[in-house]
Every structure is written in C-alpha cells, then in structure tokens.
Amino acid sequence: MMGTKNLVAFVLFALLVFEGYFTEKVLSATVTYDHRALVIDGKRRILQSGSIHYPRSTPEVWPEIIKKSKEGGLDVIETYVFWNYHEPVKGQYYFEGRFDLVRFVKTVQDTGLLVHLRIGPYACAEWNYGGFPIWLHFIPGIQFRTTNAPFKIEMKQFLAKIVEMMKKEHLFASQGGPIILAQVENEYGNIEGSYGVGGELYVKWAAETAVSLNTSVPWVMCVQDDAPDPIINTCNGFYCDRFTPNSPSKPKMWTENYSGWFLGFGNPIPFRPVEDLAFAVARFFETGGTFQNYYMYFGGTNFGRTAGGPLVATSYDYDAPIDEYGFLRQPKWGHLRDLHKAIKQCEEHMISSDPMQVQLGKNLEAHVYYKSSNECAAFLANYGSSLDANVTFNGNIYFLPAWSVSILPDCKNVIFNTAKVVSQRTLGDSSFSATTSVNDFILEPSSWSWYKERVGIWSNNSFMNSGLLEQITTTKDTSDYLWYTISINVKENNIPGQEKELFLYIESLGHAALVFVNKRLVGFGYGNHEDASFILDEKITLNHGNNTIDLLSMMIGVQNYGPWFDVAGAGIFYVALRDLKNDTNDLSFEEWTYQVGLEGEDLDLDNINLANSSLWTTGAAPPVNQSLIWYKVAFLAPEGKGPLALNLASMGKGQAWVNGQSIGRYWPAYLSPSSGCTNGSDCDYRGAYDPSKCLKNCGQPAQTLYHIPRTWVHIGENLLVLHEELGGDPSKISLRTKTGQEICAHVSETDPPPADSWKPNSEFISQNPEVQLTCERGWHITSINFASFGTPIGKCGTFALGACNADILSIVQQACLGQERCSIPISTATLGDPCPGVLKCLAVEALCSD
C-alpha cells in the first residue's frame, strides 16, 4: 500500500500537473484571419504594433522599454531574427546576452503583449549583411534568395531551428505563448524582378516551407503581391491607406510604418513630424486596415559592427516614439498614445463591418463603420495638403485642418484630430541635449595611455597576390580593415636629393581608405550611404630607390539591401601612377602584399585584461590629431541608474569599447551637407513625407553622442578604449548623464478632452480638455517654471505672459509638485476667467528630476 506521505505527494503532483494543463489550455489561443482582421479565439482584433529589435538594446532594459510600449497603446511587439549572430559559424548557435531571443519573447509575454516574429531569415534592417551570416557567401554554388539548392537548404534549416526553439518553449499562441504571427522572407517583392523565373519559384518555395513548419499561426510576406495562399501579403511604407491585399479573403495589414528614418554617416538627421505619422495611421484604419506596426517604436543602437552598409551610423534612433536611450520622445509618444486610445474606442464598430465611404468635398471624405443600424463610428479626413476645411457630416459642421483625420467613435463627438497635438513636449532636440538636466563629466587627460598602430604589413601572416583583391572575400568580414601594400622602385638618375612628383590615382568600391606613401599619410577618401564608391587623386613624391605605398581600405558595414546585394563588393580595384606628362603606370595587376586587420586588433587591445599591459605608453598628455592610434583611459562612471552618452565630438573616425564591449563605430569628422535642412520642428507636416523632407543638423556630424548602457559600467574604475583612424583630441571626450527632463504643454479651451474619457451616450462635449504632465518612471515634478491661463505667447521653452493672464502658479504647483504625473482641467470655474469672451489656453513648463 502507498504510504500517507507518498499519497499526499502523488495528489499534490496530480493537482500541479492538472493545474498546469488547465492553465495552458486556458491561455492558449487560436489565431486565424478573415477579410477584415486577424481573428484571435474567434474575435476579430484591431492591433497596434511596434518594432523593437532585441540586440539593439540590453536584456536589462527590455522590460522597461516593452512596458512603455504597452503604456503607449501597443498590443504587439514585432522583431526580426538575426541569423548572422545566432549562427556566426555554420552549425554553431548563439542565443545569449542581447541575442537571447527566447528571453526577449518571454519578456514581451510577461508584459501582457503579443509578438510578431519576423524570422525571414533575411532582415535588411540596416543590419550587417542584411542578417545573413558571412559564411553563407562562401558555400560553393550558392546564390541568395532565389531557387538555388544550397541556399534553400540553409534557409530552411534556420527557419526550422527558430520555429522548433519557439515550440520547445511553448511560445506560439496555440501553446499559450505570445506569438500570433510569423514572417518568412522580407520585402522580396521590391527586387523579385531581378531574379526572373527563379524569383517567382523561390517565393512559392518559401511560402510552402513556412507553412510546412506547422506554427499554428498565420504567416505573412511583406511587400509581396504574389504571396500564395494562405500567406498574408502586407504593406510597408510611409502610407498604406491605398493598399489592397492580393485576395479578398485576407486582411489589410501594415508591417512597416516608418516612424522616421535611419541615419547614415555624413548625412543630416531625418525626422518625421508626429502629425503626419498620426495622419498616416488614422487613414489606414479609416480605410479598412486592422493591423499596423511602427518601424521603429524603439530603434536602439547598432553596437559593435552590427550596423549595415554602407555607412549606416551607430545610432538607430529612427526618430521613434521611444528614443535610442529608452526615454519617451515627446510629443510623438503621447500623441500616438492618444490616437491609439481613440481608435480603440471605435474597435467594436470596426470589427463589425467594412467601412462605408462618404464623399464630403474635394480632398474631403468620411469612412463610417456600423455596429448596428443606429450605432456607428466615423473617420473624417482632409487629405489635401494646403487648405483647411469645414465639412458637414450627419447634420453637424466639423473643422478639419489640412492633412488631418478626426475620429468620432459615435459619429458625433470628435475625440481626436491627428493635427492637434495636445500631449506634452520635452525640451531639447534629443535626450542628451545640453539642458539643465544633463551633466557633462570630462575625462582627465593625464590618465590617458596610447599605442601607435604600425602602418602597413605588421606580421608574418600577410600574403601576396598578383592584382587587387575584393575586400569582403579577402577578410570574410572578420575585420573592417584590409592593408594593400606595394613597393615602387624609382630607378631614374635623379639629381641627389631631388624627389619625383607623381599623381597617385585610386578607385575604390568603398567604403573609405587611408593612403600612406613611405609611411606618411597623404590622403583619405570615402563614399556615402547612397554611393560608397570613391576616387582619390593625390599628388605625391617618391624618392629615388625603393618606396612603399600602403593603402588601408575600410569597411563601414556590409551592404544589406538591393538585388544581388550579397555579391556587392568593397575595397580598392584600380591603382595607377601618373606623371606630370599624364603618362600612366597601371599598378592594379602588379604584385601586392595583403594584411587582414590591424595590429591592435590582433593584440586584442580592446580587451580589459590588457588594461595594464606594457604595450601601452602613458604620459602627461596623449598625442592628438594622429592617425592610426589607440587610446585608453580609466574612468569612474557617474552616479545614477540611467544610460550614459559618450561625447566623441573631438574625435575623427574609429571604434570605441567600454569594459571590452564595443559601443560601435564613430565618425564625427564626417560633416553633413550645409544646406537642405528645415528649422527643426518647423518642417511642414502637410503633404507626403519622404526621408529627405524633414532634416536637421546640416553642416554637422551625423552623430557625436554614443550610447553606453548603464549595465556595461560598474562601481569603481571602468575602461574606455578607442581606435582612432584619422586623428582627434581624446582629452576633450566627456560623459553625459541625464538627471531629469524639462517638459511642457499647451492646450486650449477648444481642444478635445482626453480620448479615453469618452463614454458611449455621454455628453462628451461638456467635459474639459486637460493639460497632462508625466515624468519618466522614477522621476517626479520638482518645479513649475511657467504657468499661465489666458493668452500666453511663444513656444515650449520660451513661453511668456500674454495680454490676458490668470495667475495660476499655485494651482499647478499644488496639483503637480512631488507627483510623477498630474493633470489640470481647463475650466474657468477652477482657473478663473481673466478675459471673458476670449479664447484661452493653458501653458505649463515643469522640471522632472530624480
């Protein structure tokens, strides 16, 4: 007989097993779709999604970023899967640290959100080689992204690896997990024509392969008009309201709605006004869309050598609602949150019917969703780019600014207009703009050490070849650097002491190159993101006898996009000497000596274990403005819990490491064109957006501040190592911390009340608009710097009292001081009426700090 203790243990075990089984059955979900929407457990859903790429931040901050996404009104987190870092060597897998995909998906689940897993495995994403591992390039007979047997074998194997990993962890919706969608391939339709029939066959094979993996959730193909059933074809772009799926049985879905644009070295910073972004989202849902994803909602950082090419910057901020450092970008985050609330108020109507279009005038229309014959929600749109309008709808008159959409959840009350931004703003151009809430810490110049890199061939593992070699094939992307070295013997009987003047002509596929003659730097050439190739034509002098020409070719990210991008080359392909008579000596097919990488890389100078090595030279002050030099310094991290920014404005071009972790490539010496920018927020949001429409920081470096995650530093001494290629002054490098934020808001009496305050059958128009202020989590409002109800003038940061003003400072202080968030209703009953009959506004500036 079973003993009492054993019996109790068995009962407990049975209960636990049953409870686990019951919980899993309760939490599991069936995901399908019809012509209107994704259907989860039999119910159509209107879903807001946002892209967050797990390797572009650190696991320690994933929960906070995802929580902020949820608070911003998102339902889904979308991410690519990055093959090259998950399988860096064929058959050897890596899923740790920033690349712990399972941990990321579970973190999303813990926050209560869903996941769209874009397995690809091609990502693009301005990621090195588009996410493909470089070893794939060297498989005999392989051709990427076409009906090619070697490629299909590897692609299927990786797809299956990821799917099985998710299944093993019970992460698909049918298993109780958060994954409701999966994606195969990525934007292939943009380049399919370049592959001919092979491309068409490849699309069919990719779809069949995906479906055969039995994920139990729908698969999508973005930008793929010929996606075969049951794959859903989706839209990517700045606007997708005119998109129609390739089958009447598929829902209208938007997988990439660009919140801004990526940054390239040498380019000004692009940004997208939130009024236009909100307009695009509202138009999409107005015209029948039911799933849209912001690319990016949080962009993050291209740490290490993960940035794609050519010349993609280290910052992947993307002007996203959550900025590179994890802070809310206001008013973008707040205005979109309010938009999501307004759309959510219409959801029951939107899932109950298709939209009915009503023409209201030129460039004016409404789309109406009916829940029943007498219950409806409406979107009113003015898609003209210049003229505001008054429109009549259901017997009422509504004002519609140009390029805007108003949302009426009851076909009567406007609870949101895309052009009216009432959410708070943050002062400063970026998180670490020089304001009272940002502190600079200068690194002590006396503490620097340095190591001078040898020019040219530095070890016996160099090799010789007749002719110029393509760089990627030669380095296998193990390093950004490849030395090309040749000896030139000048045999002419020159007069003693006289040098021979020549022109050194170089053509390169990219991305940059330093030119040394007899170990002396004589030139530097480089391309740009749009065209990485360049030509150098330098006047040089050669001595009688032997001379050396050393060319250091540099990669800035392997190309990540375009037809046949996988075979796009890099490096130097033509070198010639030309005398003053224009006689040319082609050196391209001569004997060249090659060296992959730098001496400092081979010595592992970025390794924290070499911090006290005798390799380093220490002196009173570091050498400045020298090319090919390594620097190191020990520093104490400023107090606090937030991220750090390393200010490298005084440096030229290179790479940086903190405690052995690469924070990426830097290039402050590359200035953007001096013209073509708008004046910050003054860019007109009206009219179609493109990446060149709204630009800032013309004539300045693309990036001077570089993100150091707080978890990469510790109490006590930390190690900063830099490899400087061009020349800079490390003594001027500083660390920045953010101890607070200055916020402001400006709301008028005629602005709508908060969207989530609307209730069916309520007198919404009788409610009051509000100024709502919110600090970052952990910070509180510590001072009110300005408060006026009346006719204040100016903008955030420059508010001043107008002719009409009620002294309400004490009211705002009482409501807000010491609070993480506060709201002040705009009501003359509360705030007084300093000028009856005049339209009044409430303007507030406040300081949040820790």
Secondary structure, DSSP 8 states (H G I E B T S, - for coil): ---HHHHHHHHHHHHHHHHHHHHHHHH---EEE-SSSEEETTEEE-EEEEEE-GGGS-TTTHHHHHHHHHHTT--EEEEE--HHHHSSBTTB----GGG-HHHHHHHHHHHT-EEEEEEES---TTBGGGG--GGGGGSTT--TTSS-HHHHHHHHHHHHHHHHHHHHTT-BGGGT-SEEEEEES-SGGGTGGGGHHHHHHHHHHHHHHHHHT--SS-EEEET-TT--TTSEEEEEES--TT---SSTTS--EEEEEESS---BTTS-EE---HHHHHHHHHHHHHTT--EEEEEEEE--B--TT-B-BTTB-SB--TT-SB-TTS-B-TTHHHHHHHHHHHHHHTHHHHTTS--EEEEEETTEEEEEEEEETTEEEEEEEE--SS--EEEEETTEEEEE-SSEEEEETTSS---EETT---S-EESSSSTT-SSTTEEEEE--GGG-EEEE--SS--STT-EEEES---HHHHHTTS-SEEEEEEEEEE-S---TT--EEEEEEEEESSSEEEEEETTEEEEEEE--SS---EEEEEEEEE-SEEEEEEEEEE-SS-B--STTGGG---SEEEEEEE-TT--EEE-TTSEEEEEES-HHHHHTTT-GGGTT-TTSEE-SS---S-SSEEEEEEEE--SSSS-EEEE-TT--SEEEEETTEEEEEE-TT-B--SS----GGGS--SS---TTTSEE-TTSBS--EEEE-GGG--SSEEEEEEEESS---GGG-EEEEE-EEEEEEEEETTS---GGG--TTS-GGGS--EEEEE--TT-EEEEEEEEEEE--BS-TTS-B--SSEE--HHHHHHHHTT-SEEEEE--HHHH--SSTTS--EEEEEEEEE-
